[in-house]
Amino acid sequence: MEIFYTLLFFIYGLVFGSFFNVVGLRIPKKESIFTRSHCSTCASGLKARELVPVFSYIWCRGKCRNCHTKIHPLYPIVELSTAILFSISYRILGFEVELLIALLFFSMLMIISVSDISYMLIPNKILWFFGSLIFILRINFSLFTTIDGLIGACIGFTILFCVAILSKGGIGGGDLKLFLIIGFVLGTPQTLLALFLSSLIGLVVSFIVLRFKGLGRKTPIPFGPSIALATMITYFWGADIVERYMNLF
């Protein structure tokens, strides 16, 4: 049964990942997320066989069947990543309340990554929607967990706020609000780890993008995806990393 449920969550992840692409691309443009899927270039409607997550991208060879415009690889990457995250979450957490929190948390991170990569924007609607649901679920846990989460939220927000001031706008407001939710979910020690990993991943990504695309040093790079990746790593393995680090002393 474990294999069956793991596969089931993987399939759910593929389906929801496809939907997260739509949400991340349409919400910033204030478009309806319930209208028929279409090519962003020629606006031709997509047929059922073109809506199968990952496989449609492969079947269409990464191009629109009508105008032959290349489809951004972000689509299958988000679908597959969401599927992996959903299945791993189930394998580690099982059918507990924390599983629902994890699924909501990762869903938010995937959507804001799509939005930030596409528009350099993290929509408030996404943050408040998922943040509210996560808060309601998490406060049903122990008092210690809730307090630690609130402290983590304050720490994450405050540190990034200071960085934003010192860098004179180098950090966006969306990143600040995002870390309020991340801090609440991860708690104090792991929030600090997520901040460190976010900075490290962000530096590596910025170097690679600027180097290979020949962009100037002052070219803005979306920080949301780096935060999301660092947060995912911290959520699953942060406790072990923090413990091993503390054991060094």
QUIQUI-V370079 format. One record per pair of residues at least 12 apart in sequence whose C-alpha atoms are under 10 Angstrom apart, sorted by the first residue. I is the first residue (numbers start at 0). J is the second residue. Records with the same first field share a line. If there is no record, write none. Layout:
I: J ; J
This chain:
1: 89 ; 90 ; 93
2: 86 ; 90
4: 86 ; 89 ; 90 ; 93
5: 82 ; 83 ; 85 ; 86 ; 87 ; 88 ; 89 ; 90 ; 93
6: 82 ; 83 ; 85 ; 86
7: 82 ; 85 ; 86 ; 89
8: 81 ; 82 ; 83 ; 84 ; 85 ; 86 ; 87 ; 88 ; 89 ; 90
9: 78 ; 79 ; 80 ; 81 ; 82 ; 83 ; 84 ; 85 ; 86 ; 87 ; 89
10: 52 ; 78 ; 79 ; 81 ; 82 ; 83 ; 85 ; 86
11: 78 ; 81 ; 82 ; 85 ; 86
12: 52 ; 77 ; 78 ; 79 ; 80 ; 81 ; 82 ; 83 ; 84 ; 85 ; 86 ; 102 ; 106
13: 51 ; 52 ; 53 ; 75 ; 77 ; 78 ; 79 ; 80 ; 81 ; 82 ; 83 ; 85
14: 50 ; 51 ; 52 ; 53 ; 78 ; 79 ; 81 ; 82
15: 52 ; 77 ; 78 ; 81 ; 82 ; 85 ; 106
16: 52 ; 53 ; 74 ; 75 ; 76 ; 77 ; 78 ; 79 ; 80 ; 81 ; 82 ; 85 ; 106 ; 109 ; 110
17: 50 ; 51 ; 52 ; 53 ; 74 ; 75 ; 76 ; 77 ; 78 ; 79 ; 81 ; 82
18: 32 ; 33 ; 36 ; 52 ; 74 ; 77 ; 78 ; 110
19: 32 ; 74 ; 77 ; 78 ; 81 ; 106 ; 107 ; 108 ; 109 ; 110 ; 111 ; 112 ; 113 ; 114
20: 32 ; 73 ; 74 ; 75 ; 76 ; 77 ; 78 ; 109 ; 110 ; 111 ; 112 ; 113 ; 114
21: 33 ; 34 ; 36 ; 74 ; 110 ; 113 ; 114
22: 110 ; 111 ; 113 ; 114 ; 125
23: 107 ; 109 ; 110 ; 111 ; 112 ; 113 ; 114 ; 115 ; 116 ; 117 ; 118 ; 120 ; 121 ; 122 ; 125
24: 39 ; 110 ; 111 ; 113 ; 114 ; 115 ; 116 ; 117 ; 118
25: 114
26: 110 ; 114 ; 121 ; 122 ; 123 ; 124 ; 125
27: 114 ; 115 ; 117 ; 118 ; 119 ; 120 ; 121 ; 122 ; 123 ; 124 ; 125
28: 114 ; 118 ; 122
36: 49 ; 50
37: 49 ; 50 ; 63
38: 62 ; 63 ; 64 ; 65 ; 66 ; 68 ; 70
39: 63 ; 68 ; 70
40: 63 ; 65 ; 66 ; 67 ; 68 ; 69 ; 70
41: 63 ; 65 ; 66 ; 67 ; 68
42: 65 ; 66
43: 63 ; 64 ; 65 ; 66
44: 65
45: 63 ; 64 ; 65
49: 63 ; 64
52: 74 ; 75 ; 76 ; 77 ; 78 ; 79
53: 72 ; 74 ; 75 ; 76 ; 77 ; 78 ; 79
54: 75
55: 75
56: 70 ; 71 ; 72 ; 74 ; 75
57: 75
61: 74 ; 75
73: 112 ; 113 ; 116 ; 117
74: 113
77: 109 ; 110 ; 112 ; 113
78: 109
80: 105 ; 109
81: 102 ; 105 ; 106 ; 108 ; 109
84: 101 ; 102 ; 105 ; 106 ; 231
85: 98 ; 101 ; 102 ; 103 ; 105 ; 106
86: 102
87: 235
88: 100 ; 101 ; 102 ; 105 ; 234 ; 235
89: 101 ; 102
91: 235
92: 235
96: 136 ; 137 ; 139 ; 140
97: 133 ; 136 ; 137 ; 140
99: 132 ; 133 ; 136
100: 129 ; 132 ; 133 ; 134 ; 135 ; 136 ; 137 ; 184
101: 133 ; 184 ; 231 ; 234 ; 235
102: 133
103: 128 ; 129 ; 130 ; 132 ; 133
104: 129 ; 130 ; 132 ; 133 ; 180 ; 181 ; 184 ; 227 ; 230 ; 231 ; 234
105: 129 ; 227 ; 228 ; 230 ; 231 ; 234
106: 125 ; 129
107: 125 ; 126 ; 128 ; 129 ; 130 ; 177 ; 227
108: 125 ; 126 ; 129 ; 177 ; 181 ; 223 ; 224 ; 226 ; 227 ; 228 ; 230 ; 231
109: 223 ; 224 ; 227 ; 228
110: 122 ; 125 ; 126 ; 224 ; 227
111: 123 ; 125 ; 126 ; 173 ; 174 ; 177 ; 223 ; 224 ; 227
112: 221 ; 222 ; 223 ; 224 ; 225 ; 226 ; 227 ; 228
113: 223 ; 224
114: 221 ; 223 ; 224
115: 173 ; 174 ; 220 ; 221 ; 222 ; 223 ; 224
116: 220 ; 221 ; 222 ; 223 ; 224
117: 221
118: 221
119: 171 ; 173 ; 219 ; 220 ; 221 ; 222 ; 223
120: 171 ; 172 ; 173 ; 174 ; 221 ; 222 ; 223
121: 171 ; 172 ; 173 ; 174 ; 176 ; 177 ; 221 ; 222 ; 223
122: 173 ; 177
123: 172 ; 173 ; 176 ; 177
125: 177
126: 173 ; 176 ; 177 ; 179 ; 180
127: 176 ; 177 ; 180
129: 180
130: 176 ; 177 ; 179 ; 180 ; 181 ; 183 ; 184
131: 180
133: 180 ; 183 ; 184
134: 148 ; 180 ; 183 ; 184
137: 183 ; 184
144: 183 ; 184 ; 185 ; 186
145: 183 ; 184 ; 186
146: 183 ; 186 ; 187
147: 182 ; 183 ; 184 ; 185 ; 186 ; 187 ; 188
148: 179 ; 180 ; 181 ; 182 ; 183 ; 184 ; 185 ; 186 ; 187 ; 190
149: 179 ; 180 ; 182 ; 183 ; 184 ; 185 ; 186 ; 187
150: 179 ; 182 ; 183 ; 186 ; 187 ; 188 ; 190
151: 178 ; 179 ; 180 ; 181 ; 182 ; 183 ; 184 ; 185 ; 186 ; 187 ; 188 ; 189 ; 190 ; 191
152: 175 ; 176 ; 177 ; 178 ; 179 ; 180 ; 181 ; 182 ; 183 ; 184 ; 185 ; 186 ; 187 ; 190
153: 178 ; 179 ; 180 ; 182 ; 183 ; 186 ; 187 ; 190
154: 178 ; 179 ; 182 ; 183 ; 186 ; 187 ; 188 ; 190 ; 191 ; 194
155: 175 ; 176 ; 177 ; 178 ; 179 ; 180 ; 181 ; 182 ; 183 ; 186 ; 187 ; 190 ; 191 ; 193 ; 194
156: 174 ; 175 ; 176 ; 177 ; 178 ; 179 ; 180 ; 181 ; 182
157: 175 ; 178 ; 179
158: 175 ; 178 ; 191 ; 194
159: 171 ; 172 ; 174 ; 175 ; 176 ; 178 ; 194
160: 172 ; 174 ; 175 ; 176
162: 175
163: 175
169: 217 ; 219 ; 220 ; 222
170: 219 ; 221 ; 222
171: 221 ; 222 ; 223
173: 222 ; 223
174: 221 ; 222 ; 223 ; 226
177: 223 ; 226 ; 227
178: 190 ; 193 ; 194 ; 226 ; 230
181: 193 ; 194 ; 226 ; 227 ; 230 ; 234
182: 194 ; 230
184: 230 ; 234
185: 230 ; 233 ; 234 ; 237 ; 238
188: 237 ; 238 ; 241 ; 242
189: 230 ; 233 ; 234 ; 236 ; 237 ; 238 ; 239 ; 240 ; 241
190: 230 ; 233 ; 234 ; 237
191: 233 ; 241
192: 229 ; 230 ; 232 ; 233 ; 237 ; 238 ; 240 ; 241
193: 225 ; 226 ; 227 ; 228 ; 229 ; 230 ; 231 ; 232 ; 233 ; 234 ; 237
194: 226 ; 229 ; 230 ; 233
195: 226 ; 229
196: 225 ; 226 ; 228 ; 229 ; 230 ; 232 ; 233
197: 222 ; 223 ; 224 ; 225 ; 226 ; 227 ; 228 ; 229 ; 230
198: 222 ; 225 ; 226 ; 229
199: 225 ; 226 ; 229
200: 222 ; 224 ; 225 ; 226 ; 228 ; 229
201: 220 ; 221 ; 222 ; 223 ; 224 ; 225 ; 226 ; 228 ; 229
202: 220 ; 222 ; 225
203: 225
204: 220 ; 221 ; 222 ; 224 ; 225
205: 218 ; 219 ; 220 ; 221 ; 222 ; 225
208: 220
